[in-house]
Amino acid sequence: MTTADTTATARTHWSGTADRAETDRWDAVATEVAETLGVDALARDRANAQPFAEATLLKDSGLATLLDPAELGGGGAHWESAFRAVRILSRTDASIGQLLGYHYINEANVALVAPAEERERWFRATVDGRWIWGDSVNPVDPNLTLSVDGDGYRLNGFKRYSTGSGVGDALLINAVVDGGEHHGEFAFLVLPYGHPGVELVDDWDNLGQRLSASNTVTYRDVRVEPEHVLGFGTDEPIQSIITPGIQLVFGNLYLGLAQGALAQARELTNARPNSWFLSGVPTYSDDPFVRRLYGELVSRVAAVEALADRVNRRFDEVVGDGWAVTADDRAALEIEIAQLKVVSSDTAVDVANRVFEATGTSSTANRVGLDLHWRNIRTHSLHDPVDYKKLEVGANFLTGVVQPISLYT
């Protein structure tokens, strides 16, 4: 890798932290979108169609450009507001929460990777074109070759689990350069939807997160022009902060799923007639075992929320330092986010499973759809093994060691 030229700017366009007015504003926008998504979330999940209409909803609401510079027509908001939006959407439709979160992370590479003189071009294209950014990055599927071809490159191979690729206006791709002055470097490429030689394979048909457009993408002799190159990997800690960022998206996604499962389960429990005949109370909502269950689950989710709120704000504080961010700053943030990943993942899986104990057999009917929360968290929590996050946190606590930087740490 190389060292970035930071003479033009030492900061990103993000600075400071969100005030209450900002978070209230974007919480309201996200809540309205979540309510719209919630009307037919189960039906859309079962249809398993590419989420073009949902992507348009994100654009029309302003959520898609929330993080873009205000002077270029974007929302001018902070990461805390973005993470909260992902959380709120995930309460009713975690697939679209995932789509939005990955969009934020993918586009953030404009601020963290692109040369300073190129950033405005990319941001203007995003805002004016109302882009959703998908990705084709999957680091455990390194089946891409990027070969020098004249003043550009040729791209061949495939990537599975390319979230947002089915509907993304811009597709972020990572590949190692073979040949030329950038030989061996990690390239960040951006290709538009429908670019010649890029084939979207509609094969995402999994248990959950079915509308995240996480398809396979194949590349057959794809011409990559210089204008499609966003930038190259560097040794700057600020650039690699995007990896803890995606894990923080996950933490908020999982928290939203747990909150959504609890909200639906509460409605179902309060609507249940009668009670268990041995309980001695008139309704299930009066049953002490039901109340104990909710007391435990609600309290655990509240604790996860408190940690998420703290780390969301901390992310803004670190990102706002730009190229002044040190390796120690990044490491400390990484560990905090790993802690959130551990507790949010384990809690959400448990909550989405155990709420059925309070809602009863009737809640397993297909028309109810309470299973949607469990299917979504069970699927996405397997993105990368949470056990390795536990090891990461434990090793750091015991010896201070930090895992080597990768696309998972």
C-alpha positions in Angstrom: 0.0 0.0 0.0 1.0 3.6 -0.4 0.7 6.7 1.8 -2.0 9.2 1.0 -1.3 12.7 -0.2 -3.1 14.8 2.5 -1.7 18.2 1.5 -5.1 19.3 0.1 -7.1 18.5 3.2 -6.4 17.0 6.6 -10.1 16.4 7.5 -13.2 14.8 6.0 -16.3 16.9 5.5 -17.7 15.4 8.7 -16.9 17.3 11.9 -18.3 17.5 15.4 -21.3 15.5 16.6 -25.0 15.6 16.0 -27.2 17.8 18.1 -30.7 16.9 19.3 -32.4 18.8 16.5 -30.5 16.8 13.9 -31.1 13.4 15.4 -34.8 14.3 16.0 -35.2 15.4 12.4 -33.7 12.2 10.8 -35.3 9.9 13.4 -38.6 11.3 12.2 -37.8 10.8 8.5 -36.6 7.2 9.2 -39.7 6.5 11.3 -42.0 7.6 8.5 -40.1 5.4 6.0 -40.1 2.5 8.4 -43.9 2.8 8.8 -44.3 2.7 5.0 -42.1 -0.3 4.7 -43.9 -2.0 7.6 -47.2 -2.1 5.8 -46.2 -4.9 3.5 -42.8 -6.0 4.7 -43.8 -9.6 5.0 -45.4 -9.8 1.6 -42.4 -8.2 -0.1 -40.1 -10.5 1.8 -42.0 -13.5 0.4 -42.0 -12.1 -3.1 -38.2 -11.8 -3.0 -38.1 -9.3 -5.8 -35.3 -6.8 -6.4 -36.1 -3.8 -4.1 -36.2 -1.0 -6.8 -39.3 0.6 -5.2 -37.7 0.5 -1.8 -34.5 2.1 -3.1 -36.6 4.9 -4.6 -38.3 5.4 -1.2 -34.9 5.9 0.4 -34.0 8.4 -2.3 -37.3 10.4 -2.1 -37.1 10.6 1.7 -33.6 12.1 1.7 -32.1 9.2 3.7 -29.9 8.2 0.8 -28.0 11.6 0.8 -28.1 12.1 4.6 -24.3 12.0 4.9 -23.5 14.0 1.8 -22.1 17.6 2.1 -24.9 20.2 2.6 -23.2 22.6 0.2 -23.5 20.1 -2.6 -27.2 19.4 -1.9 -26.8 16.6 0.6 -28.2 16.3 4.1 -25.0 17.4 5.8 -25.7 15.1 8.8 -23.5 13.0 11.0 -22.9 9.3 11.2 -24.9 9.0 14.4 -28.0 10.0 12.5 -27.1 7.5 9.8 -26.7 4.6 12.2 -29.9 5.5 13.9 -31.7 5.5 10.6 -30.5 2.0 9.9 -31.7 0.9 13.3 -35.2 2.4 12.9 -35.7 0.9 9.4 -34.6 -2.5 10.7 -37.4 -2.6 13.2 -39.8 -3.2 10.4 -37.7 -4.2 7.4 -34.1 -5.1 8.1 -33.4 -5.9 4.5 -33.8 -2.3 3.6 -32.0 -1.2 6.8 -29.1 -3.3 5.5 -29.4 -1.8 2.0 -29.2 1.7 3.5 -26.3 0.9 5.9 -24.2 -0.6 3.2 -24.9 2.4 0.9 -23.6 4.7 3.6 -20.4 2.7 4.1 -19.8 2.2 0.4 -20.2 5.9 -0.5 -18.0 6.9 2.5 -15.0 5.7 0.5 -15.4 8.9 -1.5 -14.3 10.9 1.6 -11.7 8.4 2.8 -10.2 7.0 -0.4 -10.7 9.4 -3.3 -8.0 12.0 -3.9 -9.1 15.4 -2.4 -9.5 17.0 -5.8 -11.8 14.2 -7.0 -14.2 14.1 -4.1 -16.6 16.9 -5.2 -17.1 15.2 -8.5 -18.1 11.9 -6.8 -20.4 13.6 -4.3 -22.1 15.8 -6.9 -22.7 12.7 -9.0 -24.2 10.9 -6.0 -26.5 13.8 -5.0 -27.5 14.9 -8.5 -28.0 11.3 -9.7 -29.7 10.2 -6.5 -27.4 7.2 -6.3 -27.7 4.2 -4.1 -24.2 2.6 -3.7 -24.1 -1.2 -3.8 -20.9 -3.2 -3.4 -19.0 -6.2 -4.8 -16.4 -6.5 -2.1 -16.8 -9.8 -0.3 -13.2 -10.4 1.0 -13.5 -14.1 1.4 -14.5 -14.4 -2.3 -11.3 -13.0 -4.0 -12.2 -14.2 -7.5 -11.4 -11.0 -9.4 -8.4 -10.2 -11.6 -7.7 -6.5 -12.5 -5.2 -6.3 -15.3 -3.7 -3.2 -16.8 -5.1 -2.4 -20.3 -3.7 0.7 -21.8 -4.6 3.7 -19.6 -7.2 1.6 -17.8 -7.9 -2.0 -16.7 -9.7 -5.2 -17.6 -11.8 -6.8 -14.8 -12.7 -10.5 -14.8 -14.2 -12.9 -12.3 -17.1 -12.9 -9.9 -18.2 -11.9 -6.4 -20.9 -13.4 -4.3 -22.9 -11.6 -1.6 -22.7 -8.3 -3.3 -25.2 -6.3 -1.2 -27.2 -3.7 -3.0 -25.8 -4.7 -6.4 -29.3 -5.5 -7.7 -30.5 -2.0 -7.4 -27.3 0.1 -6.9 -26.8 3.0 -9.2 -23.1 2.8 -8.4 -21.2 -0.5 -7.7 -18.1 -0.4 -5.5 -15.6 -3.1 -6.4 -12.3 -4.0 -4.8 -9.5 -5.8 -6.6 -5.8 -6.1 -6.5 -4.0 -4.5 -9.5 -1.9 -6.8 -11.7 0.8 -4.9 -13.5 1.6 -1.2 -14.1 2.6 1.5 -11.6 0.0 0.4 -9.1 0.9 -3.3 -9.2 -0.1 -5.2 -6.0 -2.2 -2.2 -4.7 -5.8 -2.5 -3.5 -7.9 -0.7 -6.0 -11.4 0.9 -5.3 -13.4 0.9 -8.5 -16.9 2.3 -9.1 -19.0 1.2 -12.1 -22.5 2.4 -13.0 -25.5 0.1 -13.1 -25.6 -1.7 -16.5 -21.9 -1.2 -17.3 -20.9 -3.5 -20.2 -19.7 -6.9 -19.2 -21.2 -6.7 -15.7 -23.8 -9.3 -15.1 -26.1 -9.3 -12.0 -27.1 -12.9 -11.1 -30.4 -12.8 -9.3 -29.5 -15.7 -7.0 -30.0 -14.3 -3.5 -32.7 -16.6 -2.2 -31.8 -17.1 1.5 -33.6 -17.6 4.8 -33.6 -13.9 5.7 -32.5 -10.5 4.5 -34.2 -11.4 1.3 -34.6 -7.9 -0.1 -31.0 -6.8 0.5 -30.2 -7.4 -3.2 -27.1 -9.4 -2.2 -26.6 -11.1 -5.5 -23.6 -12.7 -7.3 -22.0 -10.3 -9.8 -19.9 -11.7 -12.7 -17.4 -9.7 -14.7 -16.5 -10.7 -18.2 -13.7 -8.7 -19.8 -15.0 -5.5 -18.3 -13.3 -2.3 -19.4 -12.5 0.0 -16.5 -11.6 3.5 -17.5 -9.5 5.9 -15.3 -12.7 7.8 -14.4 -14.0 4.6 -12.8 -11.1 4.4 -10.3 -12.0 5.9 -7.0 -8.6 5.4 -5.5 -6.1 3.0 -4.0 -5.5 1.6 -0.5 -3.2 3.4 1.8 -1.6 2.9 5.2 -3.6 5.8 6.8 -5.7 4.7 9.8 -8.6 6.9 8.7 -9.0 5.1 5.5 -9.4 1.7 7.1 -11.9 3.0 9.7 -14.6 2.0 7.2 -14.3 -1.6 8.3 -15.3 -0.9 12.0 -17.9 1.4 10.4 -19.7 -1.6 8.7 -19.6 -3.5 11.9 -21.3 -0.6 13.6 -23.9 -0.7 10.9 -24.4 -4.4 11.9 -24.7 -3.5 15.6 -27.5 -1.0 14.9 -29.2 -3.4 12.4 -29.3 -6.1 15.1 -30.5 -3.7 17.7 -33.3 -2.6 15.4 -34.3 -6.3 14.7 -34.5 -7.0 18.4 -36.6 -3.8 19.0 -38.9 -4.8 16.1 -39.4 -8.3 17.4 -40.3 -7.0 20.9 -42.7 -4.4 19.5 -44.6 -7.0 17.4 -44.6 -9.5 20.2 -46.0 -7.0 22.6 -49.0 -6.4 20.3 -49.6 -10.1 19.9 -49.3 -10.8 23.6 -51.7 -8.1 24.6 -54.2 -9.3 22.0 -54.2 -12.9 23.3 -57.5 -13.8 24.9 -57.8 -15.8 28.1 -54.7 -17.2 29.9 -53.0 -20.4 30.7 -55.3 -22.4 33.0 -52.7 -22.8 35.8 -51.8 -19.2 35.9 -54.6 -17.9 38.1 -54.8 -14.6 36.1 -57.3 -13.4 33.5 -54.9 -12.8 30.5 -51.5 -13.8 29.2 -50.3 -10.2 29.7 -51.0 -10.7 33.4 -49.0 -13.9 33.6 -46.0 -13.5 35.9 -43.9 -15.8 33.6 -44.7 -13.7 30.6 -43.9 -10.5 32.4 -40.7 -11.9 33.6 -39.7 -12.9 30.1 -40.4 -9.4 28.7 -38.6 -7.8 31.7 -35.5 -9.7 30.9 -35.5 -9.2 27.2 -36.5 -5.5 27.3 -33.8 -4.8 29.8 -31.1 -6.5 27.7 -32.2 -4.6 24.6 -32.1 -1.3 26.5 -28.5 -2.1 27.5 -27.5 -2.8 23.9 -29.2 0.5 22.9 -27.2 2.5 25.5 -23.9 1.0 24.2 -24.9 1.6 20.5 -25.8 5.2 21.2 -22.4 5.8 22.9 -20.4 4.1 20.1 -22.4 5.8 17.3 -21.3 9.2 18.7 -17.8 8.0 19.3 -17.5 7.1 15.6 -18.3 10.7 14.7 -15.7 12.0 17.1 -13.0 9.8 15.5 -14.0 10.3 11.9 -14.1 14.1 12.4 -10.3 14.0 13.1 -9.6 13.0 9.5 -6.0 12.2 8.8 -5.0 13.0 12.4 -6.6 9.7 13.4 -3.9 7.4 14.8 -3.6 3.7 14.8 -4.4 3.7 18.5 -7.5 5.8 17.9 -8.7 3.3 15.3 -7.9 0.3 17.5 -9.8 1.7 20.5 -12.9 2.4 18.3 -12.6 -1.1 16.7 -12.7 -2.8 20.2 -15.8 -0.7 21.3 -17.6 -1.7 18.1 -16.6 -5.3 18.5 -18.1 -5.3 22.0 -21.4 -4.0 20.5 -21.3 -6.6 17.7 -21.0 -9.3 20.4 -23.9 -8.2 22.6 -26.2 -7.0 19.8 -25.8 -10.2 17.8 -26.3 -12.5 20.7 -29.2 -10.5 22.2 -31.1 -10.1 18.9 -30.9 -13.8 18.1 -32.2 -14.7 21.6 -34.9 -12.1 21.6 -36.3 -12.9 18.1 -36.4 -16.6 19.2 -37.8 -16.3 22.8 -40.6 -13.9 22.1 -42.5 -16.9 20.8 -42.7 -18.2 24.3 -45.0 -15.2 25.2 -46.9 -15.1 21.9 -47.9 -18.7 21.7 -48.6 -21.2 19.0 -50.9 -18.8 17.1 -48.0 -16.5 16.5 -46.3 -19.1 14.3 -49.0 -18.8 11.7 -47.5 -17.7 8.4 -49.9 -14.8 8.1 -48.5 -13.3 11.3 -44.9 -13.0 10.2 -43.3 -12.9 13.6 -40.7 -15.2 12.2 -39.4 -12.5 9.9 -37.3 -10.9 12.6 -35.7 -14.2 13.6 -35.0 -15.2 9.9 -33.3 -11.9 9.3 -31.1 -11.9 12.4 -30.3 -15.5 12.0 -29.1 -14.9 8.5 -27.2 -11.7 8.9 -25.6 -12.6 12.2 -23.6 -15.2 10.2 -21.9 -12.5 8.1 -18.7 -13.1 10.1 -18.4 -15.3 13.1 -19.2 -13.5 16.3 -17.0 -15.9 18.2 -14.0 -14.2 16.6 -15.3 -10.8 17.8 -15.4 -12.3 21.3 -11.8 -13.5 20.9 -10.8 -10.0 19.7 -12.4 -8.3 22.7 -11.0 -10.8 25.2 -7.5 -10.8 23.8 -7.4 -7.0 23.9 -8.7 -7.0 27.5 -6.1 -9.4 28.6 -3.0 -8.4 26.8 -3.8 -5.2 24.8 -3.3 -6.9 21.5 -5.3 -5.7 18.5 -6.1 -7.9 15.5 -4.4 -7.1 12.2 -6.4 -4.8 10.0 -8.6 -6.6 7.5 -12.0 -6.1 5.9 -13.5 -7.8 9.0 -11.5 -5.9 11.8 
